[in-house]
């Protein structure tokens, strides 16, 4: 990992942490949050990671961004909490999401529409499949049963149906971003001030602790 990418890694990881602490927390209040939260959050996360790759040109930086976001989530252990799974499981989810984007980022970076569609679909379904496998291992080792495992239908809905819905949203965000860039002649900031990065990190940690 290049040292010059560290401020960008912290910055984008902090942005992810802020979104998890605010929008993510709000979505988990919804009655069917197990389906809705990931469906909405992944497209936003995918957008962040895609932008980060454009800025850093580094796949390892993307995984590092996920690690930073997961570490921010871990500060919840310093506050009163119920089940540890409420903190650990989102951390695992974050790592899996970043890992899947790393695996398809070369495809996503191509200009043709088919590559974008297939890349987002693979990443969206892929991280959900990994997470479902993790939940199965968690059940076998701890007895903790997630709603994802209540039935085969629930597992398929979570992985495939909502995975494709999430991919469709991600594609929409991507092309809206392209349209916006063309309209306002936006220039990507490749070098991020370390002071700004650590300020964002501080904000992310405070929001995670108190929201």
C-alpha positions as a Markdown table, in Angstrom:
| # | Residue | x | y | z |
|---|---|---|---|---|
| 1 | Unk | 0.0 | 0.0 | 0.0 |
| 2 | Unk | 1.4 | 3.4 | -1.0 |
| 3 | Unk | 1.9 | 5.9 | 1.8 |
| 4 | Unk | 0.3 | 8.7 | -0.3 |
| 5 | Unk | -2.9 | 6.7 | -0.4 |
| 6 | Unk | -3.3 | 6.7 | 3.4 |
| 7 | Unk | -5.1 | 10.0 | 3.7 |
| 8 | Unk | -7.6 | 8.9 | 1.0 |
| 9 | Unk | -8.1 | 5.5 | 2.7 |
| 10 | Unk | -8.9 | 7.2 | 6.0 |
| 11 | Unk | -11.1 | 9.8 | 4.3 |
| 12 | Unk | -13.2 | 7.3 | 2.4 |
| 13 | Unk | -13.3 | 4.9 | 5.3 |
| 14 | Unk | -14.5 | 7.7 | 7.5 |
| 15 | Unk | -17.2 | 8.7 | 5.0 |
| 16 | Unk | -18.4 | 5.0 | 5.0 |
| 17 | Unk | -18.4 | 5.1 | 8.8 |
| 18 | Unk | -20.4 | 8.3 | 8.9 |
| 19 | Unk | -23.0 | 6.8 | 6.5 |
| 20 | Unk | -23.2 | 3.6 | 8.6 |
| 21 | Unk | -23.7 | 5.6 | 11.8 |
| 22 | Unk | -26.4 | 7.8 | 10.3 |
| 23 | Unk | -28.3 | 6.3 | 7.4 |
| 24 | Unk | -27.4 | 2.8 | 8.4 |
| 25 | Unk | -28.7 | 3.3 | 11.9 |
| 26 | Unk | -31.9 | 4.8 | 10.5 |
| 27 | Unk | -32.5 | 2.0 | 8.1 |
| 28 | Unk | -32.1 | -0.7 | 10.8 |
| 29 | Unk | -35.1 | 0.8 | 12.6 |
| 30 | Unk | -37.4 | -0.2 | 9.8 |
| 31 | Unk | -39.5 | -3.4 | 10.3 |
| 32 | Unk | -37.9 | -5.2 | 7.3 |
| 33 | Unk | -34.4 | -3.8 | 7.9 |
| 34 | Unk | -32.6 | -7.1 | 7.1 |
| 35 | Unk | -33.6 | -6.6 | 3.5 |
| 36 | Unk | -33.8 | -2.9 | 3.1 |
| 37 | Unk | -30.7 | -1.7 | 4.8 |
| 38 | Unk | -28.2 | -3.7 | 2.7 |
| 39 | Unk | -30.2 | -3.0 | -0.4 |
| 40 | Unk | -29.7 | 0.7 | 0.0 |
| 41 | Unk | -26.4 | 0.8 | 1.7 |
| 42 | Unk | -24.4 | -1.3 | -0.7 |
| 43 | Unk | -25.0 | 0.9 | -3.8 |
| 44 | Unk | -23.8 | 3.9 | -1.7 |
| 45 | Unk | -20.8 | 1.9 | -0.5 |
| 46 | Unk | -20.1 | 0.7 | -4.1 |
| 47 | Unk | -20.1 | 4.3 | -5.2 |
| 48 | Unk | -17.7 | 5.3 | -2.5 |
| 49 | Unk | -15.3 | 2.5 | -3.3 |
| 50 | Unk | -15.5 | 3.2 | -7.1 |
| 51 | Unk | -14.6 | 6.8 | -6.5 |
| 52 | Unk | -11.8 | 5.7 | -4.1 |
| 53 | Unk | -10.3 | 3.4 | -6.8 |
| 54 | Unk | -10.4 | 6.2 | -9.3 |
| 55 | Unk | -8.5 | 8.4 | -6.9 |
| 56 | Unk | -6.0 | 5.8 | -5.7 |
| 57 | Unk | -5.7 | 3.3 | -8.5 |
| 58 | Unk | -5.2 | 0.7 | -5.8 |
| 59 | Unk | -7.2 | -2.5 | -5.0 |
| 60 | Unk | -5.5 | -2.9 | -1.7 |
| 61 | Unk | -6.7 | 0.6 | -0.8 |
| 62 | Unk | -10.3 | -0.4 | -1.3 |
| 63 | Unk | -9.9 | -3.3 | 1.2 |
| 64 | Unk | -8.1 | -1.0 | 3.6 |
| 65 | Unk | -11.1 | 1.4 | 3.4 |
| 66 | Unk | -13.4 | -1.4 | 4.4 |
| 67 | Unk | -11.1 | -2.2 | 7.3 |
| 68 | Unk | -11.2 | 1.4 | 8.5 |
| 69 | Unk | -15.0 | 1.5 | 8.3 |
| 70 | Unk | -15.2 | -1.8 | 10.2 |
| 71 | Unk | -12.8 | -0.4 | 12.8 |
| 72 | Unk | -15.0 | 2.6 | 13.3 |
| 73 | Unk | -17.9 | 0.3 | 13.8 |
| 74 | Unk | -15.9 | -1.5 | 16.5 |
| 75 | Unk | -15.8 | 1.6 | 18.7 |
| 76 | Unk | -19.4 | 0.6 | 19.6 |
| 77 | Unk | -17.8 | -1.9 | 22.0 |
| 78 | Unk | -16.8 | 1.0 | 24.2 |
| 79 | Unk | -20.5 | 1.8 | 24.7 |
| 80 | Unk | -23.3 | -0.2 | 26.4 |
| 81 | Unk | -24.6 | -2.7 | 24.0 |
| 82 | Unk | -26.7 | -5.9 | 23.9 |
| 83 | Unk | -25.7 | -8.8 | 21.8 |
| 84 | Unk | -22.1 | -8.5 | 20.5 |
| 85 | Unk | -23.4 | -9.8 | 17.1 |
| 86 | Unk | -25.0 | -6.4 | 16.6 |
| 87 | Unk | -21.5 | -5.0 | 16.3 |
| 88 | Unk | -19.5 | -7.9 | 14.9 |
| 89 | Unk | -22.0 | -8.8 | 12.2 |
| 90 | Unk | -22.0 | -5.4 | 10.5 |
| 91 | Unk | -18.2 | -5.3 | 10.7 |
| 92 | Unk | -18.0 | -8.6 | 8.8 |
| 93 | Unk | -20.6 | -7.3 | 6.3 |
| 94 | Unk | -18.4 | -4.3 | 5.7 |
| 95 | Unk | -15.3 | -6.3 | 5.0 |
| 96 | Unk | -17.2 | -8.7 | 2.7 |
| 97 | Unk | -18.7 | -5.8 | 0.7 |
| 98 | Unk | -15.3 | -4.2 | 0.2 |
| 99 | Unk | -13.7 | -7.5 | -0.7 |
| 100 | Unk | -16.3 | -8.2 | -3.4 |
| 101 | Unk | -15.9 | -4.7 | -4.9 |
| 102 | Unk | -12.1 | -5.4 | -5.0 |
| 103 | Unk | -12.8 | -8.6 | -6.9 |
| 104 | Unk | -14.9 | -6.9 | -9.6 |
| 105 | Unk | -13.3 | -3.4 | -9.7 |
| 106 | Unk | -11.4 | -4.2 | -12.9 |
| 107 | Unk | -14.8 | -5.1 | -14.6 |
| 108 | Unk | -16.5 | -2.0 | -13.2 |
| 109 | Unk | -13.7 | 0.2 | -14.5 |
| 110 | Unk | -14.6 | -0.8 | -18.1 |
| 111 | Unk | -16.6 | 1.7 | -20.1 |
| 112 | Unk | -19.3 | -0.6 | -21.6 |
| 113 | Unk | -22.7 | -1.0 | -19.9 |
| 114 | Unk | -22.6 | -4.8 | -19.8 |
| 115 | Unk | -19.4 | -4.7 | -17.7 |
| 116 | Unk | -21.0 | -2.2 | -15.2 |
| 117 | Unk | -24.2 | -4.3 | -14.9 |
| 118 | Unk | -22.3 | -7.6 | -14.5 |
| 119 | Unk | -19.8 | -6.1 | -12.1 |
| 120 | Unk | -22.4 | -4.6 | -9.7 |
| 121 | Unk | -24.6 | -7.7 | -9.9 |
| 122 | Unk | -21.7 | -10.1 | -9.0 |
| 123 | Unk | -20.5 | -7.8 | -6.2 |
| 124 | Unk | -24.0 | -7.3 | -4.8 |
| 125 | Unk | -25.0 | -11.0 | -4.9 |
| 126 | Unk | -21.5 | -12.1 | -4.0 |
| 127 | Unk | -21.1 | -10.3 | -0.7 |
| 128 | Unk | -24.6 | -11.4 | 0.4 |
| 129 | Unk | -23.7 | -15.0 | -0.4 |
| 130 | Unk | -20.5 | -14.7 | 1.7 |
| 131 | Unk | -22.5 | -13.1 | 4.5 |
| 132 | Unk | -25.1 | -15.9 | 4.4 |
| 133 | Unk | -22.3 | -18.4 | 4.6 |
| 134 | Unk | -20.9 | -16.6 | 7.6 |
| 135 | Unk | -24.3 | -16.5 | 9.3 |
| 136 | Unk | -24.5 | -20.3 | 8.8 |
| 137 | Unk | -21.1 | -20.8 | 10.5 |
| 138 | Unk | -22.2 | -18.5 | 13.3 |
| 139 | Unk | -25.4 | -20.6 | 13.8 |
| 140 | Unk | -23.4 | -23.8 | 13.9 |
| 141 | Unk | -20.9 | -22.4 | 16.4 |
| 142 | Unk | -23.1 | -20.3 | 18.6 |
| 143 | Unk | -26.7 | -21.3 | 18.0 |
| 144 | Unk | -27.5 | -17.7 | 17.0 |
| 145 | Unk | -30.2 | -17.9 | 14.3 |
| 146 | Unk | -30.6 | -15.0 | 11.8 |
| 147 | Unk | -33.8 | -14.2 | 10.0 |
| 148 | Unk | -31.8 | -14.9 | 6.8 |
| 149 | Unk | -31.8 | -18.6 | 7.7 |
| 150 | Unk | -35.4 | -19.0 | 8.7 |
| 151 | Unk | -36.3 | -20.6 | 5.4 |
| 152 | Unk | -34.9 | -21.3 | 1.9 |
| 153 | Unk | -37.2 | -18.7 | 0.5 |
| 154 | Unk | -35.8 | -16.0 | 2.9 |
| 155 | Unk | -32.2 | -16.9 | 1.9 |
| 156 | Unk | -33.0 | -16.7 | -1.8 |
| 157 | Unk | -34.8 | -13.4 | -1.4 |
| 158 | Unk | -32.0 | -11.9 | 0.6 |
| 159 | Unk | -29.2 | -13.1 | -1.7 |
| 160 | Unk | -30.7 | -13.0 | -5.2 |
| 161 | Unk | -33.8 | -10.9 | -5.3 |
| 162 | Unk | -32.7 | -8.0 | -3.1 |
| 163 | Unk | -29.1 | -8.5 | -4.3 |
| 164 | Unk | -30.3 | -7.7 | -7.9 |
| 165 | Unk | -32.4 | -4.8 | -6.7 |
| 166 | Unk | -29.4 | -3.4 | -4.9 |
| 167 | Unk | -27.2 | -3.8 | -8.0 |
| 168 | Unk | -29.8 | -1.9 | -10.1 |
| 169 | Unk | -29.7 | 1.0 | -7.6 |
| 170 | Unk | -25.9 | 0.9 | -7.8 |
| 171 | Unk | -26.0 | 1.1 | -11.6 |
| 172 | Unk | -28.4 | 4.0 | -11.4 |
| 173 | Unk | -26.2 | 5.9 | -9.0 |
| 174 | Unk | -23.2 | 5.3 | -11.2 |
| 175 | Unk | -24.8 | 6.7 | -14.3 |
| 176 | Unk | -26.3 | 9.6 | -12.5 |
| 177 | Unk | -22.8 | 10.4 | -11.3 |
| 178 | Unk | -21.5 | 10.3 | -14.9 |
| 179 | Unk | -24.3 | 12.6 | -16.0 |
| 180 | Unk | -23.6 | 15.0 | -13.2 |
| 181 | Unk | -19.9 | 15.0 | -14.0 |
| 182 | Unk | -20.6 | 15.9 | -17.6 |
| 183 | Unk | -23.0 | 18.7 | -16.6 |
| 184 | Unk | -20.9 | 20.5 | -14.0 |
| 185 | Unk | -17.4 | 19.5 | -15.4 |
| 186 | Unk | -16.5 | 18.0 | -12.0 |
| 187 | Unk | -12.8 | 17.1 | -11.4 |
| 188 | Unk | -11.9 | 14.2 | -9.1 |
| 189 | Unk | -9.8 | 15.2 | -6.2 |
| 190 | Unk | -6.9 | 12.7 | -6.1 |
| 191 | Unk | -4.9 | 14.1 | -3.2 |
| 192 | Unk | -6.8 | 14.5 | 0.1 |
| 193 | Unk | -5.4 | 16.7 | 2.9 |
| 194 | Unk | -4.5 | 14.5 | 5.9 |
| 195 | Unk | -6.1 | 17.0 | 8.3 |
| 196 | Unk | -9.4 | 16.7 | 6.5 |
| 197 | Unk | -9.1 | 12.9 | 6.6 |
| 198 | Unk | -8.5 | 12.8 | 10.4 |
| 199 | Unk | -11.3 | 15.3 | 10.9 |
| 200 | Unk | -13.7 | 13.1 | 9.1 |
| 201 | Unk | -12.5 | 10.1 | 11.1 |
| 202 | Unk | -13.1 | 11.9 | 14.3 |
| 203 | Unk | -16.6 | 12.8 | 13.2 |
| 204 | Unk | -17.3 | 9.2 | 12.2 |
| 205 | Unk | -16.1 | 7.9 | 15.6 |
| 206 | Unk | -18.2 | 10.4 | 17.5 |
| 207 | Unk | -21.3 | 9.6 | 15.5 |
| 208 | Unk | -20.8 | 5.9 | 15.9 |
| 209 | Unk | -20.5 | 6.3 | 19.7 |
| 210 | Unk | -23.5 | 8.6 | 20.3 |
| 211 | Unk | -26.1 | 7.7 | 17.6 |
